[in-house]
Amino acid sequence: MAEHPRGSAPLRACYLSRRMSVRITIDALTKQFSPAGPPAVDAVSLVIEPGELFFLLGPSGCGKTTLLRMIAGFTEPTAGRIRFDDRDVTHLPPNARNTGMVFQSYALWPHMTVEANVAFGLSIRKVRADEKRRRAIAALAAVRMEAFAARRPNALSGGQQQRVALARALVIRPDVLLLDEPLSNLDAKLRVELRSEIRRVCKESGLTGVYVTHDQKEALSMADRIAIMRAGRVVQLGTPAALYHAPASRFVAEFLGETNILSGRVASVDSGRARIETGAGALTSTRAAGRQVGETVQVSLRPEALHIRPGPPPDAGASARDINDLRGRVVSTTYLGEIAQHTVDVGGRVMLKLAQLNPGPSPIMGNHDVHVGVSPDDVVVLAESEG
């Protein structure tokens, strides 16, 4: 029989032939570690669709890992229900749930070969030797590591060890794959490389995946949907693009990336456009649905949505409808080659952070009078003023 190249389709198909993906339903799930303290997870309800790569994202202590551990069966809920399809798994032990877990630490046995580490779960399940080897090699092929089957973990790089840990979780053919900050111990370059690999493996296997991280870029680049958590609750749920471009609150806007937050008052509303008076000047927004004249609001302006240029403002007709124009002075610039990061003093009252892509060989530097433009579509009025 001809040998297949590393990670080839026939080897992957050998592993990836499996049953349909599982829907996870979480209903009012709560975990209270101390009767006197606030709940670590506070009545969270979610539906994670079959085959979805779903992220729990939030700062340290927000409850995301506790929620993952309840899905895995490592932590007993105080209240609420967890279902895999129609099966209630709320109080089942981890070994009865058929979940695969990838931990922050690789948790590989140093005295075993890579193949033996991957096959360990199959040994516990009493899988016969020939089948165990076939499945272990196929799982290693899925993560492009079958050429390292005979090595020991200490002969591998950190990224290679994490691939082996992923193969070990996959080999048991789990209903659900759970990942607890699996890339946090790797350097920045390896993290970027493995993001696409983990997403590829999850999608090729058809698994429902739940992934915990505090890294915004990781979540934005990998997730189908993200639940942003704070103080034990889900504060916003959506696709990466929807969350980034339409944050509901200051907390979400600032947690997902750099932004400028301005306080203002709605001066007028006309034909889906709101005119908002802010400390930086008047801004027109098409992203202010439901706002009333006189209402106090907060506005989010992403640095990359702001455009900087010297010289006169656009003509009055264009300025009125198609672009907001603010006058200011550059007070500092950080030049990074492909991007220049400016701080602009607008009217002596507001400092705006601005990201200029491809600033060219003669970038605008500090102490220059400039115009800052922003489209009304990029003036996001936050639904919740408090962050």
C-alpha positions, -999 to +999 in steps of 0.1 A: +000+000+000+013+034-009+023+057+019+003+089+023+021+122+030+019+138+064-015+151+072-030+137+040-067+135+033-069+096+035-053+095+069-076+123+082-106+107+067-097+075+086-101+095+118-128+120+108-155+095+100-177+101+130-213+108+141-231+141+138-220+171+159-237+179+192-257+209+203-249+222+238-277+238+257-269+257+289-299+268+310-295+292+339-263+276+349-250+289+383-219+282+404-217+296+439-184+287+457-192+307+488-226+315+502-214+349+513-198+359+480-210+366+445-216+337+422-186+327+399-212+319+372-245+337+374-275+321+357-258+318+323-280+305+294-265+297+260-271+275+230-239+264+212-248+251+178-236+217+163-201+220+148-196+256+161-163+268+174-176+289+203-155+312+225-159+322+261-140+355+263-134+378+293-109+391+318-094+370+346-120+361+372-151+366+350-162+329+353-153+316+319-131+287+331-156+278+358-183+276+331-160+254+309-153+231+339-190+226+345-195+217+308-166+192+312-180+177+345-150+188+367-171+213+387-206+206+400-232+234+393-251+250+421-281+253+398-291+250+362-289+224+335-265+213+307-276+192+278-257+176+249-285+174+223-314+159+244-291+142+269-290+159+304-253+157+314-256+182+343-246+157+370-227+131+350-190+125+358-165+136+331-159+101+318-196+097+311-199+128+289-174+119+261-157+152+260-121+159+250-102+184+270-071+204+259-055+221+289-033+252+292-004+229+304+002+202+279-001+175+306+019+149+285+035+119+301+073+125+298+082+087+299+058+078+271+062+083+233+040+107+215+020+079+201+015+063+236+004+097+250-022+101+223-034+065+227-037+067+265-074+074+265-080+045+242-060+022+265-084+033+294-113+024+271-099-011+264-096-005+226-077-034+210-041-028+200-044-026+162-074-002+164-056+019+190-025+023+169-046+031+138-066+058+156-036+073+173-017+077+141-048+091+123-053+117+152-016+127+149-021+130+111-050+154+118-026+177+136+003+170+112+024+152+138+025+116+128+061+118+118+069+124+155+050+094+168+081+077+183+096+107+200+093+117+237+075+149+246+107+166+259+121+163+224+093+185+210+088+223+209+060+239+228+039+242+197+045+205+188+035+194+223+003+214+221-005+197+188+000+163+206-023+174+234-049+183+208-045+149+191-049+132+225-082+150+229-094+141+194-085+104+194-113+094+217-138+108+191-154+132+216-189+146+213-175+180+224-140+194+224-131+218+253-101+240+252-089+259+282-065+287+271-045+262+251-021+287+235-013+309+265+021+292+272+034+297+237+053+327+223+034+352+201+045+337+167+035+302+177+002+314+190-006+329+156+005+298+137-016+274+159-048+295+157-055+285+122-044+249+129-068+245+158-097+260+138-088+238+108-088+206+129-121+215+146-138+223+113-125+192+095-136+170+124-170+186+126-167+188+164-186+213+186-158+232+203-159+254+234-127+275+238-118+297+268-094+326+264-087+362+276-069+370+243-091+392+221-072+386+189-073+348+194-111+350+198-117+374+169-095+354+145-109+319+153-144+320+167-177+314+149-194+332+178-182+347+211-198+351+245-181+380+264-183+374+301-180+398+330-186+391+367-201+357+360-225+368+333-226+369+295-228+406+287-229+403+249-231+374+224-224+374+187-200+369+158-166+385+160-174+412+134-207+420+151-192+424+185-163+445+173-183+468+151-215+470+173-204+467+210-234+472+233-214+487+261-182+506+269-168+474+286-172+454+254-159+482+231-128+486+252-122+449+259-122+440+222-096+465+212-086+501+213-113+527+210-121+563+218-150+568+241-167+602+240-196+614+261-223+634+243-259+645+240-283+637+211-290+671+195-313+659+166-326+627+150-336+627+113-340+599+088-320+574+107-292+598+115-285+613+149-265+645+155-245+642+187-228+670+205-195+658+220-164+674+235-146+668+202-174+686+182-207+676+166-208+641+151-234+625+128-241+588+134-261+562+115-255+539+145-279+554+170-311+535+166-337+542+193-320+573+207-341+604+216-333+641+214-317+653+246-305+619+257-270+615+272-250+589+253-215+574+249-199+571+215-172+547+204-147+556+177-122+530+167-087+544+159-086+527+125-119+542+115-104+577+119-087+593+089-061+620+093-049+646+068-034+680+067-050+708+046-085+721+043-116+702+052-139+685+026-165+707+009-195+716+030-219+693+012-197+662+017-190+672+053-226+675+062-238+640+051-209+617+042-181+624+067-176+640+101-147+665+101-129+674+133-100+699+135-071+692+158-034+691+164-011+660+165+006+660+199+025+627+194+032+600+168+046+565+171+059+553+137+058+515+132+064+512+095+032+498+082+012+520+107+015+553+125-003+557+158-012+594+164-026+612+194-046+642+183-058+670+205-092+681+193-103+715+205-081+714+236-107+691+253-104+656+238-074+634+229-082+610+201-061+579+194-058+573+156-042+546+136-029+556+101-023+526+078+006+529+054+017+563+064+044+565+037+079+578+037+069+613+051+043+606+078+025+633+097+043+638+129+037+658+161+028+695+163+009+695+130-026+710+125-048+683+109-083+673+101-097+640+114-125+625+094-149+597+104-178+582+085-212+584+102-213+546+099-183+543+122-197+566+150-211+538+172-235+550+199-233+525+227-266+509+238-255+508+274-238+540+286-223+524+317-194+500+311 
